[in-house]
Amino acid sequence: MMGPVHLQPITWQRLVRAVTDRLPEHRAEHDDPWLRVAVDGAPAADPGGFAAQLTDVLREQGRPTLSVDTHGFLRPASLRFEFGHEDVDSYYDGWFDTGALWREVFGPLEAGGSGRVLPDLWDPERDRATRSPYVQLPPGGVLVVHGPFLLGHWYPFDLVVHLALSSGALRRRTSEAERWTLPAFARYESEVAPAEAADVLVRADDPNRPAWRGRDGSDAGRDGSR
C-alpha cells in the first residue's frame, strides 16, 4: 500500500525515543500549552501498542500523558450498521464520531482550553455510553491519540506517526472476519496519502523489525543506527 521509500531499520524501543526527541521542536511552533500526537494505523499495525510504549516513556520523563483510543469514540451500532455490518464506505466515513473527538478531546486542549479531556465516550461491545470521568491534563501534558484514519480531518496534531503496512502484510495480519475492511485502507492511502503526510513513517510489515524515516529523511540514519 506504500511505494518505495528509503527507510532505516530500528527497534521499537529506539523508535519511541526518537519520537519523543522530536516533540520539543514541534511544540515550539504553538502557543497552547499541550502537545497532541497521533499514532495512525490500521488495527493490524497495532497503533495502540506503540501508543502505550510512547505513553510509558513520556511519563517516565515526567511529562503528564493521556492516551486516547478512537475506538472509544465509535458511533452507536444503529448508525455504524445502518447500511449493513460490512459496508466499507460506512466504516471509512461514519464509524468514528469525529464531532465528539473534536468536542471532547481536541477542543479542551486549544489555547485557553480547560484541559479536561474525555478519554472515551462509547462502549461498542455493550453499545452504550461509557460514562467515564473527565481527565485533567495539566499544561505541558501530552495527548496521544491512536487508531485508524486519523488524517484528513484537520485534527490539530503537533506530531503524526503513521504505522504503514504493505497490502500483503495488511491482509496477512487482518483476521478473516475483518478483511472486508481492507478496501477502506486502500481508499485512505489513495485519498489521504498518510505516508507522505506523517512526520514519522514506520514500516511495520514485520512486527519484530520495524523501519522508519522522519519527514525529511534526515534523522533516519542517525537514530536508526544508535
CORGIKA-V472755 format. One line per field, one symbol per residue. ss: DSSP state (h for helix, s for strand, l for the rest). burial: + if it has 24 or more other C-alpha atoms within 12 Angstrom, else -. A space follows every 10 residues. Layout:
# CORGIKA-V472755
ss = ???
burial = ???
This chain:
# CORGIKA-V472755
ss = lllllllssl lhhhhhhhhh hhhhhhhlll llllssssss slhhhlhhhh hhhhhhhhhh llllsssssh hhhsllhhhh lllllllhhh hhhllslhhh hhhhhhhhhl lllllsssll lssllllssl lllsssllll lsssssslll llllllllss ssssllhhhh hhhllhhhhh hhhhhhhhhh hhlhhhhlls ssslllllll sssslllllh hhhhll
burial = ++----++++ ++++++++++ -++---+--- -+++++++++ ++++++++++ ++++++++-- --++++++++ +++++++--+ -------+++ ++++++++-+ ++++++++++ ---+++++++ ++-+------ ----+++-++ ++++++++++ ++--++++++ +++++++--+ +-++----+- ++++++-++- --++++++++ +++++++--+ +++++---++ --++--
